[in-house]
């Protein structure tokens, strides 16, 4: 069985999340909102209400909660979470105290979820 270093897990998750969040940004727009566009028949998530370049449409009004969630965790949130994971990794890398005292279990749980782990 391979033992994975928590610092490496945190860094890998931060890198993956940052890459995905950055790829979702168009024209510097990091914040998404919910709303409607002229052509949409149902609620949408957009990066700009007047001239959207990112548009995610759900095909049922009952799915508006999905849109609200997607808008909440758009690229801006992804970038902040990636920074948090990097910060948690940095604490582990630069510290002389035991890992158990420095490890942020929540950060590691998020990192593992991002990386596809079931832990």
C-alpha positions in Angstrom: 0.0 0.0 0.0 1.3 3.4 -0.9 1.3 6.1 1.7 0.5 9.5 0.3 2.1 12.6 1.9 -0.7 15.0 3.1 1.4 18.0 1.9 1.5 16.5 -1.6 -2.2 15.8 -1.5 -3.0 19.4 -0.5 -0.7 20.8 -3.2 -2.1 18.4 -5.9 -5.7 19.3 -5.1 -4.9 23.1 -5.0 -3.2 22.8 -8.4 -6.1 20.8 -9.9 -8.8 23.2 -8.5 -6.9 26.3 -9.6 -6.5 24.9 -13.1 -10.2 24.1 -13.4 -11.3 27.4 -11.9 -9.0 29.3 -14.2 -10.2 27.4 -17.2 -13.8 28.4 -16.3 -12.9 32.1 -16.3 -13.7 34.0 -19.5 -12.8 37.6 -20.1 -11.6 37.9 -16.5 -15.1 37.2 -15.1 -14.6 35.1 -11.9 -18.1 35.6 -10.4 -21.2 33.9 -11.6 -24.8 34.8 -10.9 -28.2 33.3 -11.5 -30.8 34.9 -13.7 -32.4 34.7 -17.1 -31.3 35.7 -20.6 -33.5 36.6 -23.6 -33.0 33.2 -25.2 -33.3 31.0 -22.1 -36.6 29.4 -21.3 -35.4 28.4 -17.8 -33.1 29.8 -15.1 -29.4 30.1 -16.0 -26.1 30.8 -14.4 -24.1 33.4 -16.2 -20.8 35.3 -15.8 -22.5 38.6 -17.1 -26.2 39.3 -17.2 -26.0 41.5 -20.4 -23.3 39.8 -22.4 -22.8 36.3 -21.0 -19.9 34.2 -22.2 -20.5 31.5 -19.7 -24.1 30.2 -19.6 -25.3 27.2 -17.8 -28.9 26.4 -18.2 -31.1 23.9 -16.3 -34.1 22.7 -18.1 -36.6 22.8 -15.2 -37.5 25.6 -12.9 -37.3 23.3 -9.9 -33.6 23.1 -10.5 -33.0 26.7 -9.6 -31.3 25.5 -6.5 -28.7 23.8 -8.6 -28.1 27.2 -10.4 -27.7 29.0 -7.0 -25.2 26.4 -5.9 -23.2 26.7 -9.2 -23.1 30.5 -8.9 -22.0 30.2 -5.3 -19.1 28.0 -6.1 -18.0 29.6 -9.4 -14.4 30.3 -10.3 -13.8 32.9 -7.6 -14.6 30.5 -4.8 -12.5 27.8 -6.5 -9.5 30.1 -6.5 -10.0 31.0 -2.8 -10.3 27.3 -1.9 -7.1 26.5 -3.9 -5.3 29.3 -1.9 -6.5 27.8 1.4 -5.3 24.3 0.4 -1.9 25.8 -0.6 -1.7 27.6 2.8 -2.5 24.3 4.6 0.3 22.6 2.6 2.7 25.4 3.4 2.1 25.1 7.1 3.0 21.4 6.9 6.1 21.9 4.8 7.7 24.7 6.9 6.9 23.5 10.4 9.0 21.7 12.9 6.0 20.6 15.1 4.5 17.1 14.6 2.3 16.8 11.5 -0.7 15.9 13.6 -0.5 19.3 15.4 -0.3 21.3 12.1 -2.6 19.3 9.8 -5.9 20.9 9.0 -8.2 17.9 8.7 -10.9 19.9 6.9 -8.4 21.0 4.3 -7.2 17.5 3.8 -10.8 16.2 3.5 -11.5 18.8 0.8 -8.3 17.9 -1.0 -9.1 14.3 -1.0 -12.6 15.0 -2.4 -11.2 17.1 -5.1 -8.7 14.4 -6.0 -11.5 11.8 -6.1 -10.9 10.0 -2.9 -13.8 8.6 -0.9 -12.4 9.5 2.5 
